[in-house]
Amino acid sequence: MKAWRNFYLPGRLRFVTIFYSKLSGVYTGFNLFILERCFYTILKYINAFNIYHYLAVKMTKHILSLLIFFLVINHVFSQVPGLFDSDQVMEFTLRGDFKTLFKDRGDDSKYYKATLHYTADQGAVDIPIRIKTRGHFRKQSGNCQYPPLQLNFAKSSTPKNSVFSGQDKMKLVTNCQGDQYVINEYLVYKLYNLLTPKSFKARLVSVIFEDTVKNKISEPSYGILLEEEAQMAARNNSVSIEKIGLVPQATQKEVFLKMAVFEYMIGNTDWSVQYQQNIKLITDDSTKSPYTVPYDFDHAGIVGAPYAHPATELQMSSTRQRRYRGYCVTDMNEFNSTFEVFNQLKNDFYKLYDGSELLSTAYQKKTLKFLDQFYEIINDPKKAKQEFSYPCDPSGTGNVVIKGLRKN
């Protein structure tokens, strides 16, 4: 369809072309091919015979209206709602040998057969999948009852009309030490989604584990389904890369500053670019600096997980104690545009917490106060300089690199 750009189009037809081209990105199949060729042929002959503007519109308006009508109808009836298109809590059951699976928490955990069961508008849906444990800290049995999981979908056995159609290997964040902390972490993903599209989408889910060997069924617990890394990158017209040892200064500065200030806002120090500790890198051009995309926020102070503690090397007493962990920037004016973005999003940030049915009143008040403190700092030049120039202090811990539990 890019060939259309080579044709002269009368004013009204330009709008139609733009409208159609925006819609065409979501259609596939033989019907679309026919519609595309019809529309293309009309435009081709209009250009070839140099029909006057008025006559061109008169001759084509009925045909174009009909084509657009069919496109809209096709859009309404053929679109399958995406997994991350809804904020409603999704309920599903995982069935399999979970006693064996949950015991397999080593470095080389293997996949186990399972079934994902849920109810959709069309009725009950059962999808054969494979599951294995994943992660690092939360994978250890001494830290969490349920380890994080990876759900492996087979294209051939996933129904085309399922919300899981097109998925491959999805991360499922499970209940570690309480449902509330899962919800709190989920909302951090939603916060970052507001800040930039270069972020992982998340869906809050309610999961039941049904052990088909022991005939035991767990109580429902909250979890988070995360957008696949490759899909997140593709959504941003990029690809995912890995560059262990890359210094933060070599990443795209504007995006990095937003991310680093965000990590400061939520009270998270458990990340590093050098080791790609809870950081992914994506790029839309191999000749340009990559973009940083954070994930895994359970150690953030805003989440409040009881197992979360700052790394000993940072010499911090609590995750509620903020520490800016970006690189040294001597000119504070470089933060101005970043701070402005956060100020513009303040009301949207607060709306995620204020009055949320998922949160207790006490947590709402505590979190809004935590955010108030952040906004007080970034809007006070003296306090902002003290906090965000910390990496420039050679006697501080601002340049400590967090490796985490990632294997070499």
TISE-900249 format. One record per residue (C-alpha): residue number from 1; y, z, x; chain; residue in three letters. Coordinates in steps of 0.02 Angstrom, whole numbers. Each point is the difference from the previous one (the first is absolute). Layout:
<nodes>
{node NUM,{Y,Z,X},A,ALA}
...
</nodes>
This chain:
<nodes>
{node 1,{0,0,0},A,MET}
{node 2,{115,12,149},A,LYS}
{node 3,{21,-189,-10},A,ALA}
{node 4,{114,26,-150},A,TRP}
{node 5,{136,58,116},A,ARG}
{node 6,{16,-180,62},A,ASN}
{node 7,{50,-65,-172},A,PHE}
{node 8,{174,-4,-76},A,TYR}
{node 9,{-3,107,-158},A,LEU}
{node 10,{134,9,-134},A,PRO}
{node 11,{76,172,-25},A,GLY}
{node 12,{-110,56,-144},A,ARG}
{node 13,{-156,-63,83},A,LEU}
{node 14,{39,101,156},A,ARG}
{node 15,{-14,157,-105},A,PHE}
{node 16,{-163,-58,-77},A,VAL}
{node 17,{-71,-41,171},A,THR}
{node 18,{47,171,68},A,ILE}
{node 19,{-71,85,-156},A,PHE}
{node 20,{-161,-98,13},A,TYR}
{node 21,{-20,25,187},A,SER}
{node 22,{16,188,-21},A,LYS}
{node 23,{-135,0,-134},A,LEU}
{node 24,{-115,-119,92},A,SER}
{node 25,{-38,126,135},A,GLY}
{node 26,{-110,100,-119},A,VAL}
{node 27,{-105,-142,-74},A,TYR}
{node 28,{-158,-85,58},A,THR}
{node 29,{-125,-117,-83},A,GLY}
{node 30,{-15,-173,-72},A,PHE}
{node 31,{126,26,-142},A,ASN}
{node 32,{134,47,124},A,LEU}
{node 33,{-39,-152,104},A,PHE}
{node 34,{25,-114,-151},A,ILE}
{node 35,{165,84,-47},A,LEU}
{node 36,{62,-12,178},A,GLU}
{node 37,{-40,-185,13},A,ARG}
{node 38,{84,-37,-168},A,CYS}
{node 39,{158,90,49},A,PHE}
{node 40,{-2,-79,173},A,TYR}
{node 41,{-20,-175,-73},A,THR}
{node 42,{147,26,-120},A,ILE}
{node 43,{113,52,142},A,LEU}
{node 44,{-62,-141,110},A,LYS}
{node 45,{46,-135,-126},A,TYR}
{node 46,{166,80,-40},A,ILE}
{node 47,{44,-13,184},A,ASN}
{node 48,{-75,-173,27},A,ALA}
{node 49,{98,-84,-139},A,PHE}
{node 50,{157,102,25},A,ASN}
{node 51,{16,41,-184},A,ILE}
{node 52,{168,70,-49},A,TYR}
{node 53,{14,187,-14},A,HIS}
{node 54,{23,-1,-189},A,TYR}
{node 55,{-146,-117,-35},A,LEU}
{node 56,{-112,94,120},A,ALA}
{node 57,{27,163,-90},A,VAL}
{node 58,{-21,-82,-171},A,LYS}
{node 59,{-161,-88,49},A,MET}
{node 60,{-83,148,83},A,THR}
{node 61,{62,155,-92},A,LYS}
{node 62,{-138,-4,-131},A,HIS}
{node 63,{-137,-32,127},A,ILE}
{node 64,{67,132,117},A,LEU}
{node 65,{15,126,-140},A,SER}
{node 66,{-181,-32,-46},A,LEU}
{node 67,{-57,19,180},A,LEU}
{node 68,{95,163,19},A,ILE}
{node 69,{-74,61,-165},A,PHE}
{node 70,{-176,-30,64},A,PHE}
{node 71,{42,84,165},A,LEU}
{node 72,{65,156,-86},A,VAL}
{node 73,{-151,8,-116},A,ILE}
{node 74,{-114,-22,150},A,ASN}
{node 75,{93,138,90},A,HIS}
{node 76,{-14,121,-146},A,VAL}
{node 77,{-184,-27,-37},A,PHE}
{node 78,{-74,-34,171},A,SER}
{node 79,{85,133,108},A,GLN}
{node 80,{-114,146,45},A,VAL}
{node 81,{104,159,21},A,PRO}
{node 82,{0,49,184},A,GLY}
{node 83,{-73,163,59},A,LEU}
{node 84,{170,58,60},A,PHE}
{node 85,{101,-67,-147},A,ASP}
{node 86,{-15,162,-98},A,SER}
{node 87,{52,180,31},A,ASP}
{node 88,{-129,66,-123},A,GLN}
{node 89,{-139,107,73},A,VAL}
{node 90,{-157,-107,8},A,MET}
{node 91,{-165,84,-39},A,GLU}
{node 92,{-166,-55,74},A,PHE}
{node 93,{-170,67,51},A,THR}
{node 94,{-88,-31,165},A,LEU}
{node 95,{-190,6,-12},A,ARG}
{node 96,{-116,15,149},A,GLY}
{node 97,{-87,115,124},A,ASP}
{node 98,{152,105,40},A,PHE}
{node 99,{-92,145,79},A,LYS}
{node 100,{-58,-116,138},A,THR}
{node 101,{164,-95,8},A,LEU}
{node 102,{110,156,13},A,PHE}
{node 103,{-108,65,143},A,LYS}
{node 104,{27,-160,99},A,ASP}
{node 105,{167,44,80},A,ARG}
{node 106,{-28,-56,179},A,GLY}
{node 107,{97,-130,98},A,ASP}
{node 108,{-122,-136,-51},A,ASP}
{node 109,{-26,39,-184},A,SER}
{node 110,{-95,-133,-95},A,LYS}
{node 111,{17,-80,-171},A,TYR}
{node 112,{-98,60,-152},A,TYR}
{node 113,{-32,-94,-161},A,LYS}
{node 114,{96,62,-151},A,ALA}
{node 115,{72,-55,-167},A,THR}
{node 116,{179,12,-57},A,LEU}
{node 117,{8,26,-188},A,HIS}
{node 118,{156,-4,-109},A,TYR}
{node 119,{53,-48,-175},A,THR}
{node 120,{120,-144,-29},A,ALA}
{node 121,{67,-86,-155},A,ASP}
{node 122,{-152,-113,-1},A,GLN}
{node 123,{-120,148,10},A,GLY}
{node 124,{-100,87,135},A,ALA}
{node 125,{3,-78,174},A,VAL}
{node 126,{-127,34,137},A,ASP}
{node 127,{31,-69,174},A,ILE}
{node 128,{-131,14,138},A,PRO}
{node 129,{88,56,159},A,ILE}
{node 130,{-37,82,167},A,ARG}
{node 131,{84,160,56},A,ILE}
{node 132,{19,91,165},A,LYS}
{node 133,{100,148,63},A,THR}
{node 134,{154,-36,103},A,ARG}
{node 135,{151,86,78},A,GLY}
{node 136,{19,132,134},A,HIS}
{node 137,{67,172,-45},A,PHE}
{node 138,{-47,-7,-185},A,ARG}
{node 139,{-169,-71,43},A,LYS}
{node 140,{-55,162,83},A,GLN}
{node 141,{-104,109,-115},A,SER}
{node 142,{91,157,55},A,GLY}
{node 143,{165,-72,-63},A,ASN}
{node 144,{-41,-86,-165},A,CYS}
{node 145,{-135,9,-133},A,GLN}
{node 146,{14,-185,-38},A,TYR}
{node 147,{28,-114,150},A,PRO}
{node 148,{111,-154,-18},A,PRO}
{node 149,{-102,-152,-49},A,LEU}
{node 150,{0,-187,28},A,GLN}
{node 151,{-54,-105,-149},A,LEU}
{node 152,{-76,-167,47},A,ASN}
{node 153,{5,-131,-138},A,PHE}
{node 154,{-105,-158,1},A,ALA}
{node 155,{93,-150,-69},A,LYS}
{node 156,{-156,-67,-84},A,SER}
{node 157,{-33,159,-99},A,SER}
{node 158,{178,46,-50},A,THR}
{node 159,{47,-71,-171},A,PRO}
{node 160,{145,-123,5},A,LYS}
{node 161,{87,90,-143},A,ASN}
{node 162,{-13,170,83},A,SER}
{node 163,{150,89,75},A,VAL}
{node 164,{-105,8,159},A,PHE}
{node 165,{-17,-189,11},A,SER}
{node 166,{54,-59,171},A,GLY}
{node 167,{-25,168,84},A,GLN}
{node 168,{-103,14,159},A,ASP}
{node 169,{6,168,89},A,LYS}
{node 170,{107,129,-87},A,MET}
{node 171,{46,174,58},A,LYS}
{node 172,{-25,142,-122},A,LEU}
{node 173,{92,161,43},A,VAL}
{node 174,{-102,141,-78},A,THR}
{node 175,{34,179,-51},A,ASN}
{node 176,{1,103,158},A,CYS}
{node 177,{57,174,-46},A,GLN}
{node 178,{74,-21,-173},A,GLY}
{node 179,{53,-134,-123},A,ASP}
{node 180,{182,46,15},A,GLN}
{node 181,{11,-53,181},A,TYR}
{node 182,{-74,-170,-43},A,VAL}
{node 183,{136,-24,-131},A,ILE}
{node 184,{133,58,123},A,ASN}
{node 185,{-58,-127,129},A,GLU}
{node 186,{-9,-138,-130},A,TYR}
{node 187,{182,29,-43},A,LEU}
{node 188,{47,-21,184},A,VAL}
{node 189,{-75,-175,-6},A,TYR}
{node 190,{106,-34,-154},A,LYS}
{node 191,{154,64,91},A,LEU}
{node 192,{-28,-120,144},A,TYR}
{node 193,{-32,-144,-121},A,ASN}
{node 194,{177,28,-63},A,LEU}
{node 195,{67,-11,176},A,LEU}
{node 196,{-83,-162,54},A,THR}
{node 197,{-132,-127,-55},A,PRO}
{node 198,{-73,18,175},A,LYS}
{node 199,{-103,145,-63},A,SER}
{node 200,{-172,35,-70},A,PHE}
{node 201,{-17,-2,-188},A,LYS}
{node 202,{-99,144,-74},A,ALA}
{node 203,{-88,37,-165},A,ARG}
{node 204,{-36,177,-58},A,LEU}
{node 205,{-178,13,-66},A,VAL}
{node 206,{-115,130,-78},A,SER}
{node 207,{-173,-10,78},A,VAL}
{node 208,{-168,70,-54},A,ILE}
{node 209,{-141,2,128},A,PHE}
{node 210,{-170,-22,-82},A,GLU}
{node 211,{-145,35,117},A,ASP}
{node 212,{-141,-108,-66},A,THR}
{node 213,{-130,83,113},A,VAL}
{node 214,{41,183,-38},A,LYS}
{node 215,{56,-40,-179},A,ASN}
{node 216,{162,94,26},A,LYS}
{node 217,{170,-48,-65},A,ILE}
{node 218,{160,68,76},A,SER}
{node 219,{155,51,-92},A,GLU}
{node 220,{137,-133,-3},A,PRO}
{node 221,{116,11,148},A,SER}
{node 222,{152,-99,53},A,TYR}
{node 223,{-2,-133,134},A,GLY}
{node 224,{109,-140,66},A,ILE}
{node 225,{-51,-181,14},A,LEU}
{node 226,{99,-86,137},A,LEU}
{node 227,{46,-182,14},A,GLU}
{node 228,{-100,-89,133},A,GLU}
{node 229,{89,-26,164},A,GLU}
{node 230,{-23,-189,-3},A,ALA}
{node 231,{66,-11,-178},A,GLN}
{node 232,{152,106,42},A,MET}
{node 233,{37,-114,147},A,ALA}
{node 234,{-26,-159,-101},A,ALA}
{node 235,{115,65,-137},A,ARG}
{node 236,{134,9,135},A,ASN}
{node 237,{-42,-174,67},A,ASN}
{node 238,{-69,83,156},A,SER}
{node 239,{-161,39,91},A,VAL}
{node 240,{-63,165,63},A,SER}
{node 241,{-9,27,188},A,ILE}
{node 242,{-53,139,117},A,GLU}
{node 243,{92,37,162},A,LYS}
{node 244,{-50,167,71},A,ILE}
{node 245,{131,58,124},A,GLY}
{node 246,{144,-93,-82},A,LEU}
{node 247,{158,105,13},A,VAL}
{node 248,{106,29,-157},A,PRO}
{node 249,{148,-88,80},A,GLN}
{node 250,{-102,-161,-4},A,ALA}
{node 251,{-15,3,-190},A,THR}
{node 252,{125,-70,-126},A,GLN}
{node 253,{143,125,12},A,LYS}
{node 254,{67,2,-178},A,GLU}
{node 255,{-172,26,-75},A,VAL}
{node 256,{-47,129,131},A,PHE}
{node 257,{157,104,-30},A,LEU}
{node 258,{-33,2,-187},A,LYS}
{node 259,{-179,53,30},A,MET}
{node 260,{43,134,129},A,ALA}
{node 261,{138,73,-110},A,VAL}
{node 262,{-121,-3,-147},A,PHE}
{node 263,{-131,96,102},A,GLU}
{node 264,{137,125,41},A,TYR}
{node 265,{48,14,-183},A,MET}
{node 266,{-177,42,-57},A,ILE}
{node 267,{-30,115,150},A,GLY}
{node 268,{-138,-103,81},A,ASN}
{node 269,{-27,2,188},A,THR}
{node 270,{-180,-62,-2},A,ASP}
{node 271,{31,-178,57},A,TRP}
{node 272,{30,-107,152},A,SER}
{node 273,{28,-184,34},A,VAL}
{node 274,{-79,6,173},A,GLN}
{node 275,{-171,50,-67},A,TYR}
{node 276,{25,-74,-173},A,GLN}
{node 277,{-29,175,-64},A,GLN}
{node 278,{25,-18,-188},A,ASN}
{node 279,{102,-156,35},A,ILE}
{node 280,{-45,-181,-29},A,LYS}
{node 281,{88,-149,78},A,LEU}
{node 282,{33,-164,-89},A,ILE}
{node 283,{93,-156,57},A,THR}
{node 284,{62,-159,-81},A,ASP}
{node 285,{34,-85,167},A,ASP}
{node 286,{-96,26,162},A,SER}
{node 287,{160,-24,98},A,THR}
{node 288,{90,143,-90},A,LYS}
{node 289,{-17,188,5},A,SER}
{node 290,{-129,68,-124},A,PRO}
{node 291,{39,110,-150},A,TYR}
{node 292,{-64,178,-16},A,THR}
{node 293,{-88,55,-160},A,VAL}
{node 294,{-47,184,-20},A,PRO}
{node 295,{-145,76,-97},A,TYR}
{node 296,{-100,162,-14},A,ASP}
{node 297,{133,127,-48},A,PHE}
{node 298,{-108,152,-33},A,ASP}
{node 299,{73,95,149},A,HIS}
{node 300,{178,-19,-65},A,ALA}
{node 301,{94,156,-48},A,GLY}
{node 302,{45,-75,-169},A,ILE}
{node 303,{-187,-9,-42},A,VAL}
{node 304,{-31,181,48},A,GLY}
{node 305,{-186,-14,37},A,ALA}
{node 306,{-64,171,62},A,PRO}
{node 307,{-96,-80,144},A,TYR}
{node 308,{151,-93,69},A,ALA}
{node 309,{79,64,161},A,HIS}
{node 310,{112,-85,128},A,PRO}
{node 311,{-78,-48,166},A,ALA}
{node 312,{9,144,123},A,THR}
{node 313,{94,-109,125},A,GLU}
{node 314,{147,-14,-120},A,LEU}
{node 315,{30,188,4},A,GLN}
{node 316,{33,8,-187},A,MET}
{node 317,{-47,142,-115},A,SER}
{node 318,{-22,-94,-164},A,SER}
{node 319,{-7,-174,-78},A,THR}
{node 320,{150,54,-104},A,ARG}
{node 321,{98,2,162},A,GLN}
{node 322,{70,-174,24},A,ARG}
{node 323,{-3,-89,168},A,ARG}
{node 324,{67,-176,27},A,TYR}
{node 325,{-128,-94,104},A,ARG}
{node 326,{82,-169,24},A,GLY}
{node 327,{61,-57,171},A,TYR}
{node 328,{167,48,78},A,CYS}
{node 329,{151,-84,-81},A,VAL}
{node 330,{163,57,78},A,THR}
{node 331,{118,-89,-119},A,ASP}
{node 332,{-14,87,-169},A,MET}
{node 333,{86,-147,-84},A,ASN}
{node 334,{-167,-91,13},A,GLU}
{node 335,{-67,117,-134},A,PHE}
{node 336,{140,-38,-123},A,ASN}
{node 337,{-84,-142,-92},A,SER}
{node 338,{-164,96,-8},A,THR}
{node 339,{83,155,-70},A,PHE}
{node 340,{90,-109,-127},A,GLU}
{node 341,{-166,-68,-63},A,VAL}
{node 342,{-66,177,-23},A,PHE}
{node 343,{158,51,-92},A,ASN}
{node 344,{-15,-149,-116},A,GLN}
{node 345,{-181,47,-40},A,LEU}
{node 346,{33,185,-25},A,LYS}
{node 347,{-6,-2,-190},A,ASN}
{node 348,{-158,-108,0},A,ASP}
{node 349,{-83,119,123},A,PHE}
{node 350,{43,151,-106},A,TYR}
{node 351,{-63,-83,-161},A,LYS}
{node 352,{-176,-5,72},A,LEU}
{node 353,{-3,190,1},A,TYR}
{node 354,{124,60,-130},A,ASP}
{node 355,{-95,26,-163},A,GLY}
{node 356,{-164,-76,61},A,SER}
{node 357,{-148,49,-108},A,GLU}
{node 358,{-111,-4,154},A,LEU}
{node 359,{96,139,86},A,LEU}
{node 360,{27,184,-31},A,SER}
{node 361,{178,56,-32},A,THR}
{node 362,{-7,107,156},A,ALA}
{node 363,{-49,-147,111},A,TYR}
{node 364,{134,-110,-77},A,GLN}
{node 365,{136,127,39},A,LYS}
{node 366,{-69,31,174},A,LYS}
{node 367,{-6,-186,40},A,THR}
{node 368,{171,-41,-70},A,LEU}
{node 369,{72,141,106},A,LYS}
{node 370,{-92,-71,152},A,PHE}
{node 371,{79,-170,-34},A,LEU}
{node 372,{170,80,-28},A,ASP}
{node 373,{-8,69,176},A,GLN}
{node 374,{-36,-173,68},A,PHE}
{node 375,{148,-78,-89},A,TYR}
{node 376,{113,139,57},A,GLU}
{node 377,{-47,-42,180},A,ILE}
{node 378,{21,-188,-4},A,ILE}
{node 379,{169,16,-87},A,ASN}
{node 380,{67,125,126},A,ASP}
{node 381,{42,-92,164},A,PRO}
{node 382,{-16,157,105},A,LYS}
{node 383,{-170,50,-72},A,LYS}
{node 384,{-61,-180,5},A,ALA}
{node 385,{41,-17,184},A,LYS}
{node 386,{-87,163,39},A,GLN}
{node 387,{-159,-52,-90},A,GLU}
{node 388,{-13,-184,39},A,PHE}
{node 389,{51,5,182},A,SER}
{node 390,{-140,124,35},A,TYR}
{node 391,{-107,-131,90},A,PRO}
{node 392,{142,-16,126},A,CYS}
{node 393,{-23,181,54},A,ASP}
{node 394,{-107,-2,159},A,PRO}
{node 395,{-45,184,-23},A,SER}
{node 396,{-63,-24,-179},A,GLY}
{node 397,{-162,-68,-72},A,THR}
{node 398,{77,-152,-80},A,GLY}
{node 399,{-93,-120,112},A,ASN}
{node 400,{-172,77,-20},A,VAL}
{node 401,{-123,-136,-54},A,VAL}
{node 402,{-127,50,-133},A,ILE}
{node 403,{-171,-74,32},A,LYS}
{node 404,{-91,91,-139},A,GLY}
{node 405,{-188,-13,-18},A,LEU}
{node 406,{-5,-188,20},A,ARG}
{node 407,{-137,-61,116},A,LYS}
{node 408,{49,-95,157},A,ASN}
</nodes>
